[in-house]
Amino acid sequence: MKNNLLTCLFISATASITSAQSVYAVDYESQADITVYVVDYESQADLSVYWVDYESQADEDGLWYMTDYKSQADISIYYVDYESQSDLTIFYVDYESQAGWNGSNKSHLYR
Protein backbone atom coordinates (compact mmCIF):
# COMPACT_ATOMS: atom_id res chain seq x y z
CA MET A 1 0.00 0.00 0.00
CA LYS A 2 2.78 2.43 0.94
CA ASN A 3 4.67 1.68 -2.29
CA ASN A 4 1.54 2.27 -4.36
CA LEU A 5 0.97 5.61 -2.64
CA LEU A 6 4.57 6.67 -3.21
CA THR A 7 4.37 5.66 -6.86
CA CYS A 8 1.18 7.69 -7.34
CA LEU A 9 2.73 10.71 -5.64
CA PHE A 10 5.86 10.42 -7.78
CA ILE A 11 3.86 10.19 -11.00
CA SER A 12 1.60 13.11 -10.14
CA ALA A 13 4.49 15.30 -9.00
CA THR A 14 6.64 14.61 -12.02
CA ALA A 15 3.78 14.79 -14.52
CA SER A 16 3.68 18.55 -14.02
CA ILE A 17 7.20 18.77 -15.46
CA THR A 18 5.81 18.43 -18.97
CA SER A 19 2.74 20.64 -18.63
CA ALA A 20 4.58 23.59 -17.15
CA GLN A 21 8.20 23.88 -16.31
CA SER A 22 8.70 26.51 -13.66
CA VAL A 23 11.02 25.07 -11.05
CA TYR A 24 12.15 25.98 -7.56
CA ALA A 25 15.12 24.33 -5.85
CA VAL A 26 14.43 23.68 -2.17
CA ASP A 27 16.95 23.37 0.65
CA TYR A 28 15.68 20.11 2.10
CA GLU A 29 14.66 16.85 0.46
CA SER A 30 11.47 16.68 2.51
CA GLN A 31 10.29 19.93 0.85
CA ALA A 32 10.73 18.63 -2.70
CA ASP A 33 8.27 17.14 -5.12
CA ILE A 34 11.09 15.30 -6.86
CA THR A 35 14.78 14.58 -6.31
CA VAL A 36 17.21 15.34 -9.11
CA TYR A 37 20.76 14.26 -9.85
CA VAL A 38 22.89 16.06 -12.44
CA VAL A 39 24.91 13.58 -14.51
CA ASP A 40 28.20 14.19 -16.30
CA TYR A 41 27.11 13.05 -19.75
CA GLU A 42 23.91 13.65 -21.70
CA SER A 43 23.64 9.95 -22.57
CA GLN A 44 23.25 9.18 -18.84
CA ALA A 45 20.34 11.58 -18.34
CA ASP A 46 16.62 10.95 -18.40
CA LEU A 47 16.05 14.59 -19.34
CA SER A 48 18.23 17.23 -20.97
CA VAL A 49 17.49 20.62 -19.40
CA TYR A 50 17.96 24.12 -20.75
CA TRP A 51 17.36 27.08 -18.43
CA VAL A 52 15.25 29.79 -20.08
CA ASP A 53 15.17 33.47 -19.13
CA TYR A 54 11.40 33.89 -19.03
CA GLU A 55 8.64 31.68 -17.69
CA SER A 56 6.70 32.02 -20.94
CA GLN A 57 9.57 30.25 -22.74
CA ALA A 58 9.27 27.16 -20.56
CA ASP A 59 6.61 25.52 -22.66
CA GLU A 60 8.31 22.32 -23.83
CA ASP A 61 9.91 19.30 -22.18
CA GLY A 62 13.28 20.16 -20.70
CA LEU A 63 12.87 23.93 -20.84
CA TRP A 64 12.98 25.04 -17.23
CA TYR A 65 12.48 28.43 -15.66
CA MET A 66 13.81 28.98 -12.13
CA THR A 67 11.35 30.88 -9.95
CA ASP A 68 12.26 33.10 -7.04
CA TYR A 69 9.70 31.56 -4.70
CA LYS A 70 8.38 28.04 -4.20
CA SER A 71 4.79 29.30 -4.44
CA GLN A 72 5.47 30.43 -8.02
CA ALA A 73 6.80 27.06 -9.15
CA ASP A 74 4.98 24.18 -10.77
CA ILE A 75 7.39 21.75 -9.18
CA SER A 76 10.01 21.88 -6.46
CA ILE A 77 13.24 19.94 -6.82
CA TYR A 78 16.02 18.89 -4.50
CA TYR A 79 19.50 18.13 -5.80
CA VAL A 80 20.87 14.90 -4.35
CA ASP A 81 24.51 13.87 -4.07
CA TYR A 82 24.14 10.38 -5.52
CA GLU A 83 22.30 9.10 -8.57
CA SER A 84 20.79 6.25 -6.58
CA GLN A 85 18.93 8.81 -4.43
CA SER A 86 17.28 10.52 -7.40
CA ASP A 87 13.89 10.24 -9.02
CA LEU A 88 15.18 11.89 -12.17
CA THR A 89 18.61 12.36 -13.75
CA ILE A 90 19.24 15.51 -15.75
CA PHE A 91 21.97 17.01 -17.89
CA TYR A 92 22.28 20.73 -18.59
CA VAL A 93 22.58 21.53 -22.29
CA ASP A 94 23.92 24.66 -23.98
CA TYR A 95 21.18 25.10 -26.55
CA GLU A 96 17.40 25.19 -26.30
CA SER A 97 17.05 22.77 -29.23
CA GLN A 98 18.91 20.08 -27.25
CA ALA A 99 16.38 20.02 -24.39
CA GLY A 100 14.01 17.09 -23.97
CA TRP A 101 13.72 13.46 -23.05
CA ASN A 102 16.62 11.17 -23.89
CA GLY A 103 14.83 7.96 -24.68
CA SER A 104 14.44 7.23 -21.00
CA ASN A 105 12.17 4.46 -19.88
CA LYS A 106 10.81 7.03 -17.37
CA SER A 107 9.48 9.35 -20.07
CA HIS A 108 6.19 7.45 -20.34
CA LEU A 109 5.40 8.43 -16.74
CA TYR A 110 5.30 12.10 -17.66
CA ARG A 111 2.96 12.02 -20.63
Beta strands, then each sheet from edge to edge (+ up, - down):
strand 1: 22-25
strand 2: 34-38
strand 3: 47-51
strand 4: 63-66
strand 5: 75-79
strand 6: 88-92
strand 7: 100-101
sheet 1: 7+ 3- 4- 1- 5- 2- 6-
end
